Amino acid sequence: MKKIKYYFNTHTLKYEKFTTPLRVKLLRFFGLVSMLVVSSVIVIYLYDRFIPKPGDIENRRRYELLKENYKLINEKVKSLEEQLAALEQRDNEVYRSIFEANPVPDSTRAKIIEQKKEVEKIKELSDDELVKEITHQLNNINARVQYQFKSYDDISVLIKNQDQKLASIPAIQPVSNKQLDRIASGFGLRIDPVYGTPKMHKGLDFTASQGTPIYATGNGTVSYSGGSDGGYGNHVVINHGYGYETLYGHMVKVKARAGQKVKRGEIIGWVGSTGKSTGPHCHYEVHINGREVDPVYFFFNDLNAEEYDRILKIASAGSAKSFD
């Protein structure tokens, strides 16, 4: 039963039934409606802002998975690009140099290959954009590979009737290194083991026990065979012709003699530690027209592609201190 309220009317001096004016009822009604609307808006906002929904959780999981997959693919793409860059450098500095062909200018490669720019905008990319970006990178690498194949085809033509020259070019390691673990110091700036100061290391240091055979890396004529009080100690220099020359240092004993003709793989001496040396090793240099170049690019006869890639990394990551 609804409770009836009364109030004392001072004008009529009577108790009269209390009735709520329509205006007050409307204000109360609209106030209640407004409160409900505001409360609903706040609840909906808080729900959307702080309470994850099943669809959002799944989308977040897919996004994180997609982001991780993109990262892995991007790392693989970068690795392939580094290998391609090494091949392109080897193409220009070794193969084309061997056959006296002009290197392929970067501008020529750029006309065919669109250079990739670093992409660090994973959060702004949609699924479709990610697919397009990855496809673009892979197409870019494919174009570079195809162009490199064409360059090698051109070199294949140059190989014809070059048997004598090929036999003379340094193409193997100077000591047996089947396990690829004998390169101790690479080509470039290294710490001098005696003076402790940075110094240009003009070759590769191959560690080996004293008496290990040292081989001529290409056909040629011995232009120097002997010793010195410092520097290379007992060493041999071979003139291969075509502007190529190799040096083998710190031998315990020299076999080859000046003026002698040698063939690739022939023993010319044995590993030692003579001259300015801190331990038994063979210091090996390659010169082209009197300029020292990194010997690691001249092991193409006794290494496959995988081994060559591995020895590149070993040589670049070698000790910061040379042996001589």
Secondary structure, DSSP 8 states (H G I E B T S, - for coil): -----EEEETTTTEEEE----HHHHHHHHHHHHHHHHHHHHHHHHHHHHHS--HHHHHHHHHHHHHHHHHHHHHHHHHHHHHHHHHHHHHIIIIIHHHTT-----HHHHHHHS--------GGG--HHHHHHHHHHHHHHHHHHHHHHHHHHHHHHHHHTT-HHHHHHS--S-SS--TTS--EEE-SEEEE-TTT-SEEEE-SEEEE--TT-EEE-SSSEEEEEEE--SSTT-SEEEEEEETTEEEEEE-EEEE---TT-EE-TT-EEEEEB--SS-SSSEEEEEEEETTEEE-GGGG-TTS--HHHHHHHHHHHHTS-SB---
